[in-house]
Amino acid sequence: MKKIKTPLDGKQITKLKAGNTVLLTGIIYTARDQAHKRLVRAINQKKKLPLDLKGQVFYYCGPTITPKGEPIGSCGPTTSSRMDIFSPAILRIGLKAMIGKGRRSEEVIEACKRYEAVYFLTYAGCAALLSQYVMAKRLIAYGDLGPEAIYELKVRDFPLIVGIDSHGKDIYERRCR
């Protein structure tokens, strides 16, 4: 089990191999379909983004309502392929990792290689369990999107599996051989 901390850099990323298990500590950001759409629109229009993405991690997650006294509600991964049309543009400006579930397109795999990035998988169907690794949550941008807004999450030992490494190795392809 590898332990890594955010923000991530190319040195950390290139050492990870598809299939490695990882515990991630630091700051990650939730971002789903609508937030990606707005970010890419801003990138294309050369507008300032609501956060600096260099070295950062996106978690494809829409947290549920936060119970009283807790930092976050359930926070499981959503299907990553919905972000595939947006991911290469976001990786190009510095995002280093994505967390979700399911396969990714060839374009995303190529972008991971080109920009020294990685795609992590986390445990689907375990949203309540995953919330135990979140220490704090703070709204960053697009509050009008509700659970699809961008939230900053402070995580400790968040459990991950390297799904696609920065060399283009894909755990789904490896498993199928």
C-alpha positions, 0 to 999 in steps of 0.5 A: 500500500502506497501513501501519497499526499496532495498536491501531486507532482509528476515524480509521485505520479510516474512511480504509480502503476496500474493495480497499485493500492494507494492511501491518499491524504490532503486536499481533493476536489469534487467535480461532476458533469456540470462543473466540468462543463463550466470549467472547460467553457472557462478554459476555452474562453481563457477566463480565470478558473475558480481554483488552481488545478496544478497538481490537484485531484478531482473526485467524481462525486456528488456528496449527499446532505451533511448530517449534523455534526459530521463533515460530509454525507455519503460520498461515493464515486460516480461513473467516470466516463461521463467526464471523458469529453472534458478530461483532456482539457482539464488535464492539460492545464495541470490536474494530476489525478481523477477518482471515480469508477469504471472504464475511461476512453482512449482519449483519457488514457492518452491524456494521462500519458501526455500530461503525467496524470493518473486515474484512480478507482475507489470503492463503488457502493460504499459511499457511507464508508468513504465518508469516514475518510473525509475530515472537512468539506468546503464549497469552492465554486458553482454553489448553484449546482448543489451536489454537483458544485465543486467542493474542497475535501480534506481527506486522510488515507482515502483508499484508492486503486490505480486504474490508469497509470501515467504510462497508459497501463489500464487495469481493465485491459490488464485484467482482460488479458 
